[in-house]
Amino acid sequence: MIQRFLLLLALISIFAFASKDRKEYPQDYFRSPVNHEIRLSGTFGELRPNHLHAGIDIKAVNGKIGQPIFAVADGYVSRVKMQSGSYGKVLYISHPNGYTSVYAHLHKFTPELEEYVKNAQYRKKSFEVDLYPEAEKFKFNQSQKIGTLGLSGRSYGPHLHFEIRDSGTEKPINPLLFGLKIKDTRAPMINELKVYFLNDKRETTATKIYKPIKSGGKHRIKGDTIALSAWRAGFGLKTYDNMNSTSNWNGVYAVSMYQDDELIYSFEMETFDFGESRYINAHLDYEEQVAKKSYFNRCYALPGNRLSIYPEQKNDGVIKLHKNKTSKITLVSEDLSGNKSKLEFWVKRKKVKPVNTEPYNYMLPYDEENIINNESVYLYFPARCLYENLYMEYHSTRDKSANVYSSVHHVHNYKTPVHRYFDIGISPVGLPDSLRGKAFIAYCDKKNTISNCGGKWKDGKLQAKVRDLGDYSIMTDTEAPKIVPKNFKSNMKGFNTMSFKITDNFKTAKNISYLDYKATVDGKWILMEYDAKNDLILHRFDGSIKPGEHVLRLTVEDNCGNVKTYKKKFVR
């Protein structure tokens, strides 16, 4: 009797502790930002290149731009931003309950907000602005129209990117935890299982992919038991969420892993900090993603992974293998509607064979600073630049191609992720003094596309901050950008817009500006909207350019100081 009583007390204390720690979110405070059924083309925490998806993507009702978007609750506009890429036209509304709703990729704001933004753009003479209005300036009631759905910024189809953030911390939270209703009666898909053969340092010595077989309500592996020639193993799961009324393969909410029915690993896409989002490259299988566009959730932790999405990790999710004893492994993929899919199999150790290691000439500990410095190259990797120790293969080759003014430095390969920027410095070979100001650190990717990574001269080397492993050299850019009229001619009477395509011969790294542009009519600055994904700048005639003859002057400058000017008369 006493034992039963003590057990009951233990269960009550465990339940109380779990309830205390569980975050509760208001369920009836926010309405949907759209008036139609929510159909998702992207879920919160979904795996994306170099980042976790911070919101949900709601499809347009008819596949077109222009449908109304509504305030999800009473609040005031705390921020409004215009970008050529990223979120594009985005609105932030702060609410009295301590949360902020975010509406991105919009087509238009309300007329009052449009005028406010436009005045700021002309005042700053910049299309891109980041504004923080006073709290009393723009207020919205719940269900009041705040703008229209669009595809501004890095949006490749009409949709609303919607977020709910904690106003104090700015951390995004899964919007579906706030009671927004979606129809989802379909269990997640389990597509593939990847097995990682691990040594005692949690380093991968080999991998193998298995295609699960669906049997009844579960998934299994052919033969049921996997025998591995390794002392330890890690697992990765490729899994997607299918929802009603949509064919999209969306990200799942959670994955849990059990060893012999004991929970040893799980992740949940409840919330995260923007500062940790890039650790996704430790969570997913980076090589699969960059080489095959294949997304595996890694179900064990790399040493340098600092994501906060793991409520449970025992032994870092690593499975110890035994020769004469099998372990049952159960992987459960779950969505927020409670639909689950299960993969079950057994694993054991077979004879461990000697490992054939890839050649390398530098070992870089992930948690230490690492410096390589010789006459031709300088490399500085800050501590925690990597997610695990890197056995780096480095060599250089001569390249006699035109416009290459150094050796090509092969810094390992593009299949290994880098978390923080590292420094690279390259010594020039045969670079004329007249071209030093036009030189840049060039990165050549897997498609042989060159990116300008910038660079400044220091200690005889051209130095830059970069965030990819691969092939680097010094190149120069003396070619001016191109300006091509798309909707512009001498007679612009009756036209609502004029537009131009602006491009350069080299793309730039994300931390380097691409093109700067300026347009004037009769010497006065005019607003040109910039659509970076389509290399398009566009001016909307609003009556400020009066009927008659005018002179347009458009200048575009690239990162190396090359300037192109387009000048032409036109009539309104």
C-alpha positions as CSV (number, residue, x, y, z in Angstrom):
1,M,0.0,0.0,0.0
2,I,2.8,2.4,0.9
3,Q,4.7,1.5,-2.3
4,R,1.6,2.3,-4.4
5,F,1.2,5.6,-2.5
6,L,4.8,6.6,-3.1
7,L,4.5,5.7,-6.8
8,L,1.3,7.8,-7.1
9,L,3.2,10.8,-5.5
10,A,6.1,10.3,-7.9
11,L,3.7,10.3,-10.9
12,I,1.9,13.4,-9.6
13,S,5.2,15.2,-9.1
14,I,6.4,14.3,-12.6
15,F,3.1,15.5,-14.1
16,A,3.2,18.7,-12.1
17,F,6.7,19.4,-13.1
18,A,5.9,18.8,-16.8
19,S,2.8,21.0,-16.6
20,K,4.8,23.8,-14.9
21,D,7.4,23.7,-17.7
22,R,5.0,23.4,-20.6
23,K,4.5,26.7,-22.3
24,E,0.9,27.7,-22.7
25,Y,-0.2,29.9,-25.6
26,P,-3.5,31.8,-25.9
27,Q,-5.9,29.8,-28.0
28,D,-8.7,32.3,-28.8
29,Y,-6.8,35.6,-29.0
30,F,-5.6,35.6,-32.6
31,R,-7.7,35.1,-35.7
32,S,-6.4,33.9,-39.1
33,P,-4.7,36.6,-41.2
34,V,-6.8,35.4,-44.2
35,N,-10.6,34.8,-44.7
36,H,-10.3,31.5,-46.5
37,E,-9.1,28.1,-45.4
38,I,-5.5,28.0,-44.3
39,R,-3.5,25.9,-46.8
40,L,0.2,25.8,-46.1
41,S,3.2,25.7,-48.5
42,G,5.6,25.9,-45.6
43,T,5.5,25.1,-41.9
44,F,7.3,26.6,-38.9
45,G,10.8,25.2,-38.3
46,E,10.9,23.7,-41.8
47,L,14.4,22.8,-42.9
48,R,15.7,25.5,-45.4
49,P,19.2,26.2,-46.7
50,N,21.2,27.8,-43.9
51,H,18.1,28.6,-41.7
52,L,15.0,27.3,-40.0
53,H,11.8,28.7,-41.4
54,A,10.5,31.2,-38.8
55,G,6.8,31.2,-39.7
56,I,4.1,29.5,-41.8
57,D,3.6,30.2,-45.5
58,I,-0.1,30.6,-46.3
59,K,-1.1,30.0,-49.9
60,A,-3.1,32.6,-51.9
61,V,-6.7,31.6,-52.3
62,N,-6.6,31.8,-56.1
63,G,-2.8,31.5,-56.7
64,K,-2.6,35.3,-57.4
65,I,-1.5,38.4,-55.6
66,G,-3.9,41.0,-54.2
67,Q,-6.2,39.2,-51.7
68,P,-6.8,41.1,-48.5
69,I,-4.7,40.3,-45.4
70,F,-6.1,41.1,-41.9
71,A,-4.8,42.0,-38.5
72,V,-5.0,38.9,-36.3
73,A,-5.7,41.0,-33.2
74,D,-5.8,44.6,-32.0
75,G,-2.5,46.3,-32.0
76,Y,-0.2,49.0,-33.3
77,V,2.4,49.0,-36.1
78,S,5.8,48.7,-34.4
79,R,7.9,48.2,-37.5
80,V,7.6,48.4,-41.3
81,K,10.3,47.4,-43.6
82,M,11.1,47.5,-47.3
83,Q,13.7,45.1,-48.7
84,S,14.7,44.1,-52.2
85,G,15.2,40.5,-51.0
86,S,14.4,38.5,-47.9
87,Y,10.9,39.4,-46.5
88,G,10.3,42.1,-49.1
89,K,7.4,44.3,-48.0
90,V,6.9,43.4,-44.3
91,L,4.7,44.7,-41.5
92,Y,5.0,44.1,-37.7
93,I,2.0,44.6,-35.4
94,S,2.6,44.5,-31.6
95,H,-0.3,43.3,-29.5
96,P,-1.2,44.1,-25.8
97,N,-0.8,40.4,-24.8
98,G,3.0,40.5,-25.4
99,Y,3.2,39.1,-28.9
100,T,4.0,40.6,-32.3
101,S,2.5,39.4,-35.6
102,V,4.6,39.6,-38.7
103,Y,3.2,39.8,-42.3
104,A,5.8,39.3,-45.0
105,H,6.0,39.4,-48.9
106,L,3.1,41.8,-49.0
107,H,2.0,43.4,-52.3
108,K,0.6,46.6,-50.7
109,F,0.1,48.2,-47.3
110,T,-2.9,50.4,-46.5
111,P,-2.9,53.8,-48.2
112,E,-1.8,55.6,-45.0
113,L,1.1,53.2,-44.5
114,E,2.1,53.4,-48.2
115,E,2.3,57.2,-47.9
116,Y,4.3,57.0,-44.7
117,V,6.8,54.5,-46.2
118,K,7.1,56.5,-49.5
119,N,7.8,59.8,-47.6
120,A,10.6,58.0,-45.7
121,Q,12.0,56.6,-48.9
122,Y,12.2,60.0,-50.5
123,R,13.6,61.5,-47.4
124,K,16.4,58.9,-47.2
125,K,16.7,58.6,-51.0
126,S,16.6,54.8,-50.6
127,F,14.1,52.1,-51.6
128,E,15.2,50.0,-48.7
129,V,14.0,51.4,-45.4
130,D,13.5,50.0,-41.9
131,L,11.0,52.2,-39.9
132,Y,9.8,52.1,-36.3
133,P,6.6,54.3,-36.1
134,E,5.5,55.7,-32.7
135,A,3.0,53.4,-31.0
136,E,0.1,55.8,-31.5
137,K,0.7,56.5,-35.2
138,F,-0.9,53.4,-36.8
139,K,-3.4,51.3,-35.0
140,F,-5.4,48.3,-36.3
141,N,-8.3,46.5,-34.8
142,Q,-8.7,42.8,-35.1
143,S,-10.0,41.8,-38.6
144,Q,-9.1,45.2,-40.1
145,K,-7.4,45.0,-43.5
146,I,-3.6,45.8,-43.2
147,G,-2.6,45.1,-46.8
148,T,-2.7,42.6,-49.6
149,L,-0.9,39.3,-50.3
150,G,2.0,39.4,-52.7
151,L,5.4,38.0,-53.7
152,S,7.8,40.7,-52.8
153,G,11.3,39.9,-51.6
154,R,12.6,36.4,-52.0
155,S,9.1,35.0,-52.7
156,Y,8.8,32.8,-55.8
157,G,5.0,32.4,-55.6
158,P,2.1,34.4,-54.1
159,H,1.8,33.6,-50.4
160,L,1.8,35.2,-47.0
161,H,4.7,34.5,-44.7
162,F,3.2,34.8,-41.3
163,E,4.9,34.8,-37.9
164,I,4.1,35.3,-34.2
165,R,7.0,36.5,-32.1
166,D,7.5,37.1,-28.4
167,S,7.6,40.9,-28.3
168,G,10.2,40.9,-25.5
169,T,12.7,38.4,-26.9
170,E,11.8,38.6,-30.6
171,K,11.8,34.8,-30.7
172,P,9.4,33.4,-33.3
173,I,6.9,30.8,-32.1
174,N,5.0,28.3,-34.1
175,P,1.8,30.1,-35.1
176,L,-0.2,26.9,-35.1
177,L,0.3,26.7,-31.3
178,F,-2.0,29.7,-31.0
179,G,-5.2,27.9,-32.1
180,L,-5.1,28.7,-35.8
181,K,-7.1,25.9,-37.5
182,I,-5.9,23.8,-40.4
183,K,-7.4,20.6,-41.8
184,D,-4.9,17.8,-41.3
185,T,-5.9,14.2,-40.9
186,R,-2.9,12.8,-42.8
187,A,0.1,11.2,-41.0
188,P,3.6,12.4,-42.0
189,M,5.5,10.6,-44.7
190,I,8.6,8.6,-43.8
191,N,10.8,8.5,-46.9
192,E,14.3,7.4,-46.0
193,L,16.5,6.3,-43.1
194,K,20.2,7.2,-43.1
195,V,22.6,5.3,-40.9
196,Y,25.8,6.9,-39.7
197,F,28.7,4.7,-38.7
198,L,30.3,6.5,-35.7
199,N,33.6,6.2,-33.9
200,D,34.2,7.1,-30.2
201,K,34.6,10.8,-31.1
202,R,31.1,10.9,-32.7
203,E,32.8,11.1,-36.1
204,T,31.2,9.6,-39.2
205,T,33.3,6.8,-40.8
206,A,30.6,5.6,-43.3
207,T,26.9,6.0,-44.1
208,K,24.2,3.9,-45.6
209,I,20.6,4.8,-46.7
210,Y,17.6,2.5,-46.3
211,K,14.2,2.8,-47.9
212,P,11.5,1.9,-45.3
213,I,8.6,-0.3,-46.2
214,K,5.1,0.7,-45.1
215,S,3.3,-2.2,-43.5
216,G,-0.1,-1.5,-42.0
217,G,0.1,1.6,-39.9
218,K,3.9,1.3,-39.4
219,H,7.1,1.4,-41.4
220,R,9.9,-1.1,-41.2
221,I,13.2,-2.0,-42.8
222,K,13.5,-5.0,-45.1
223,G,14.7,-7.9,-43.0
224,D,13.9,-5.9,-39.8
225,T,17.4,-6.0,-38.4
226,I,20.4,-3.8,-39.5
227,A,23.9,-5.2,-38.8
228,L,26.6,-2.5,-38.8
229,S,30.3,-2.8,-38.8
230,A,30.7,0.0,-36.3
231,W,30.9,0.4,-32.5
232,R,28.3,3.2,-32.5
233,A,25.6,4.5,-34.8
234,G,23.5,7.6,-35.4
235,F,20.4,7.9,-37.5
236,G,18.9,10.4,-39.8
237,L,15.3,10.5,-40.9
238,K,13.8,12.1,-44.1
239,T,10.2,12.8,-43.2
240,Y,7.6,15.3,-44.4
241,D,4.1,16.4,-43.4
242,N,1.2,16.0,-45.8
243,M,-1.8,18.1,-45.1
244,N,-5.4,18.1,-46.4
245,S,-6.1,20.2,-49.5
246,T,-2.5,20.6,-50.5
247,S,0.2,18.5,-52.2
248,N,3.2,20.3,-50.5
249,W,5.8,18.3,-48.6
250,N,6.0,20.4,-45.5
251,G,8.2,20.1,-42.5
252,V,7.1,18.0,-39.5
253,Y,6.6,19.3,-36.0
254,A,8.5,16.7,-34.1
255,V,10.6,13.6,-34.3
256,S,11.3,11.2,-31.4
257,M,13.6,8.3,-31.2
258,Y,13.4,5.4,-28.7
259,Q,15.9,2.7,-28.0
260,D,14.3,-0.4,-26.5
261,D,11.2,1.8,-25.8
262,E,13.2,4.4,-23.9
263,L,13.1,8.0,-25.2
264,I,16.7,9.0,-26.0
265,Y,16.2,11.8,-28.5
266,S,13.6,14.3,-29.7
267,F,13.2,17.6,-31.4
268,E,10.1,19.9,-31.4
269,M,9.5,22.9,-33.7
270,E,8.0,25.1,-31.0
271,T,10.3,28.1,-30.9
272,F,14.0,29.1,-31.5
273,D,16.2,32.2,-31.5
274,F,17.1,33.8,-34.8
275,G,20.7,33.9,-33.6
276,E,20.8,30.0,-33.6
277,S,18.9,29.5,-36.9
278,R,22.1,28.7,-38.8
279,Y,22.8,25.7,-36.6
280,I,20.3,24.0,-38.9
281,N,23.5,23.0,-40.8
282,A,24.4,20.8,-37.8
283,H,20.8,19.4,-37.4
284,L,20.4,18.3,-41.0
285,D,22.7,16.3,-43.2
286,Y,24.5,19.2,-44.9
287,E,26.1,17.1,-47.6
288,E,22.8,15.6,-48.6
289,Q,21.2,19.1,-48.7
290,V,23.9,20.9,-50.8
291,A,24.7,17.9,-53.1
292,K,21.3,16.4,-53.6
293,K,18.7,18.9,-52.2
294,S,17.8,16.1,-49.8
295,Y,16.7,16.9,-46.3
296,F,17.5,14.5,-43.4
297,N,16.8,15.3,-39.8
298,R,19.9,14.2,-37.9
299,C,18.6,12.2,-34.8
300,Y,21.9,12.7,-32.9
301,A,23.8,15.8,-32.0
302,L,27.0,16.9,-33.6
303,P,29.5,18.3,-31.0
304,G,29.1,21.9,-32.2
305,N,25.3,21.9,-32.4
306,R,23.7,24.6,-30.1
307,L,20.1,24.5,-31.3
308,S,17.6,24.7,-28.5
309,I,14.9,22.5,-30.2
310,Y,15.8,19.3,-28.3
311,P,13.8,18.6,-25.2
312,E,15.4,15.2,-24.9
313,Q,18.8,13.9,-25.7
314,K,20.4,10.9,-23.9
315,N,24.0,10.2,-24.8
316,D,23.6,12.8,-27.6
317,G,21.3,10.4,-29.4
318,V,24.2,8.0,-30.2
319,I,23.4,4.3,-30.2
320,K,26.0,1.9,-28.7
321,L,26.0,-1.3,-30.7
322,H,26.5,-4.8,-29.3
323,K,27.6,-8.0,-31.3
324,N,25.2,-10.5,-29.6
325,K,22.5,-8.2,-28.5
326,T,20.0,-6.3,-30.7
327,S,18.4,-3.0,-29.8
328,K,15.0,-2.0,-31.0
329,I,14.9,1.5,-32.6
330,T,11.6,3.3,-32.9
331,L,11.4,6.6,-34.8
332,V,8.2,8.6,-34.5
333,S,7.4,11.5,-36.9
334,E,4.5,13.8,-35.7
335,D,2.6,16.9,-36.9
336,L,0.8,19.4,-34.7
337,S,-2.6,17.8,-35.4
338,G,-1.5,14.7,-33.6
339,N,-1.0,12.5,-36.7
340,K,2.0,10.2,-36.3
341,S,4.0,7.8,-38.4
342,K,6.3,5.2,-36.9
343,L,9.4,3.4,-38.2
344,E,10.6,0.4,-36.2
345,F,13.6,-1.8,-36.7
346,W,16.4,-3.6,-34.8
347,V,20.1,-2.9,-34.9
348,K,23.3,-4.7,-33.8
349,R,27.0,-4.8,-34.4
350,K,28.8,-7.1,-36.8
351,K,32.6,-7.4,-37.2
352,V,34.2,-3.9,-37.3
353,K,36.5,-3.5,-40.2
354,P,39.4,-1.0,-40.4
355,V,38.3,2.4,-41.7
356,N,39.8,3.8,-44.9
357,T,40.1,7.5,-44.1
358,E,40.1,10.3,-46.7
359,P,43.5,12.0,-47.1
360,Y,44.0,15.2,-45.2
361,N,46.8,17.5,-44.1
362,Y,45.2,19.6,-41.4
363,M,43.1,18.6,-38.4
364,L,40.9,21.5,-37.2
365,P,39.3,21.1,-33.7
366,Y,35.8,22.6,-33.9
367,D,36.0,24.3,-30.5
368,E,39.5,26.0,-31.0
369,E,40.9,28.7,-33.1
370,N,42.8,27.4,-36.2
371,I,45.3,29.3,-38.3
372,I,47.1,28.3,-41.5
373,N,49.6,30.8,-42.8
374,N,52.2,30.5,-45.5
375,E,53.5,32.7,-48.3
376,S,50.5,32.2,-50.6
377,V,47.5,31.9,-48.3
378,Y,46.3,32.9,-44.8
379,L,43.3,31.1,-43.2
380,Y,41.9,32.0,-39.8
381,F,39.0,29.9,-38.4
382,P,37.6,31.2,-35.1
383,A,36.5,28.8,-32.4
384,R,33.2,27.1,-33.0
385,C,33.4,28.0,-36.7
386,L,32.7,24.3,-37.4
387,Y,30.2,21.8,-36.0
388,E,32.7,19.0,-35.6
389,N,36.4,18.4,-36.0
390,L,37.5,18.8,-39.6
391,Y,40.1,16.7,-41.2
392,M,40.8,19.2,-43.9
393,E,42.5,18.5,-47.2
394,Y,44.1,21.7,-48.6
395,H,46.2,22.2,-51.7
396,S,46.8,24.8,-54.3
397,T,47.1,24.7,-58.1
398,R,48.3,27.1,-60.7
399,D,45.6,28.5,-63.0
400,K,46.7,30.2,-66.2
401,S,43.2,31.3,-67.1
402,A,42.7,34.9,-68.1
403,N,41.7,37.1,-65.2
404,V,43.0,34.8,-62.5
405,Y,45.8,36.5,-60.6
406,S,46.8,33.9,-58.0
407,S,47.0,30.2,-57.3
408,V,43.7,28.5,-56.8
409,H,43.4,27.5,-53.2
410,H,41.4,24.3,-52.7
411,V,40.2,24.7,-49.1
412,H,38.6,21.2,-48.5
413,N,35.2,21.1,-50.3
414,Y,31.7,22.6,-50.4
415,K,30.1,19.6,-48.7
416,T,31.2,20.6,-45.2
417,P,29.3,23.4,-43.4
418,V,30.8,26.4,-41.8
419,H,28.9,28.3,-39.0
420,R,30.9,31.5,-38.6
421,Y,32.7,33.6,-41.1
422,F,36.4,32.8,-41.4
423,D,39.3,35.0,-42.8
424,I,41.1,34.2,-46.0
425,G,44.0,36.0,-47.4
426,I,45.6,35.3,-50.8
427,S,48.9,36.5,-52.3
428,P,48.6,37.8,-55.9
429,V,50.5,36.4,-58.8
430,G,51.1,38.7,-61.8
431,L,48.5,41.3,-60.8
432,P,49.3,44.7,-62.3
433,D,49.3,47.6,-59.9
434,S,46.7,49.3,-62.1
435,L,44.2,46.5,-61.3
436,R,44.7,46.2,-57.5
437,G,41.6,48.4,-56.9
438,K,39.5,46.1,-59.1
439,A,40.7,42.8,-57.4
440,F,38.4,40.6,-55.3
441,I,38.5,37.2,-53.6
442,A,36.7,34.9,-56.0
443,Y,34.8,31.8,-54.8
444,C,34.1,29.1,-57.4
445,D,31.1,26.9,-56.5
446,K,30.1,23.4,-57.6
447,K,28.5,24.8,-60.8
448,N,31.7,26.8,-61.6
449,T,29.8,30.0,-60.9
450,I,32.1,32.8,-59.6
451,S,31.1,34.9,-56.6
452,N,32.7,38.2,-55.6
453,C,33.6,38.0,-51.9
454,G,35.1,41.4,-51.7
455,G,38.5,42.0,-50.2
456,K,41.0,44.5,-48.7
457,W,44.7,44.6,-49.0
458,K,46.6,43.7,-45.8
459,D,50.2,42.5,-45.3
460,G,50.6,41.9,-49.0
461,K,47.5,39.7,-49.3
462,L,44.0,40.4,-50.4
463,Q,41.8,39.4,-47.5
464,A,38.1,38.8,-47.0
465,K,35.6,37.1,-44.7
466,V,33.9,34.1,-46.2
467,R,31.6,31.3,-45.0
468,D,32.0,28.5,-47.5
469,L,34.7,25.9,-48.0
470,G,35.9,25.3,-51.5
471,D,38.0,26.9,-54.2
472,Y,39.3,30.5,-53.9
473,S,41.5,32.8,-56.0
474,I,42.1,36.4,-56.9
475,M,40.2,37.8,-59.9
476,T,39.4,41.3,-61.2
477,D,36.3,43.1,-62.4
478,T,36.7,45.9,-64.9
479,E,33.3,45.5,-66.6
480,A,30.5,47.9,-65.9
481,P,27.0,46.6,-65.0
482,K,24.3,46.3,-67.7
483,I,21.2,48.4,-67.9
484,V,18.4,47.1,-70.2
485,P,15.1,49.0,-70.6
486,K,12.1,46.7,-70.0
487,N,9.3,49.2,-70.0
488,F,10.8,52.5,-71.2
489,K,10.8,54.5,-74.4
490,S,10.8,58.1,-75.6
491,N,7.0,58.4,-75.4
492,M,5.8,57.4,-71.9
493,K,2.4,59.0,-72.2
494,G,-0.3,56.8,-70.7
495,F,2.2,54.4,-69.0
496,N,1.8,53.8,-65.2
497,T,5.4,52.5,-64.7
498,M,8.8,52.4,-66.2
499,S,11.3,49.6,-65.5
500,F,14.8,48.4,-66.2
501,K,16.8,45.2,-65.7
502,I,20.1,45.8,-64.0
503,T,22.8,43.0,-63.9
504,D,26.5,42.5,-63.3
505,N,29.0,40.0,-64.7
506,F,29.7,38.6,-61.2
507,K,27.3,37.8,-58.4
508,T,28.3,38.7,-54.8
509,A,28.5,36.9,-51.5
510,K,25.7,37.6,-49.0
511,N,27.9,39.8,-46.9
512,I,28.9,42.0,-49.9
513,S,26.6,44.5,-51.6
514,Y,25.6,43.7,-55.2
515,L,24.6,46.8,-57.1
516,D,24.0,50.4,-56.0
517,Y,21.7,52.4,-58.3
518,K,20.4,56.0,-58.5
519,A,17.7,57.4,-60.8
520,T,16.9,61.0,-61.3
521,V,14.4,62.9,-63.6
522,D,15.5,66.4,-64.4
523,G,18.1,66.1,-61.7
524,K,15.6,65.1,-58.9
525,W,15.9,61.8,-57.2
526,I,13.0,59.4,-58.0
527,L,12.0,56.2,-56.2
528,M,12.9,53.0,-58.0
529,E,11.5,49.8,-56.4
530,Y,14.1,47.0,-56.5
531,D,13.1,43.4,-57.1
532,A,16.4,41.6,-56.5
533,K,15.2,38.1,-57.5
534,N,14.3,39.4,-61.0
535,D,17.1,42.1,-61.2
536,L,14.4,44.6,-61.9
537,I,14.0,48.2,-60.8
538,L,10.7,50.0,-61.3
539,H,9.2,53.5,-60.9
540,R,5.5,54.0,-60.5
541,F,4.3,57.3,-62.0
542,D,2.4,59.1,-59.3
543,G,1.8,62.6,-60.8
544,S,5.0,64.1,-59.5
545,I,6.5,64.0,-63.0
546,K,4.4,66.5,-64.9
547,P,3.3,66.3,-68.6
548,G,6.1,67.4,-70.9
549,E,9.7,66.5,-71.9
550,H,12.0,65.2,-69.2
551,V,15.5,63.7,-68.9
552,L,16.0,60.4,-67.1
553,R,19.5,59.6,-65.7
554,L,20.1,56.2,-64.2
555,T,23.5,55.2,-62.8
556,V,24.4,51.7,-61.6
557,E,27.6,50.8,-59.7
558,D,29.0,47.4,-58.8
559,N,31.1,46.3,-55.9
560,C,34.4,47.1,-57.7
561,G,33.5,50.6,-58.5
562,N,32.5,50.1,-62.2
563,V,29.8,52.5,-63.2
564,K,27.2,52.3,-66.0
565,T,25.1,55.4,-66.9
566,Y,21.9,55.4,-68.9
567,K,20.6,58.8,-70.0
568,K,17.6,59.5,-72.2
569,K,14.8,62.0,-72.8
570,F,11.2,61.0,-72.6
571,V,7.8,62.6,-72.7
572,R,4.9,62.3,-70.3
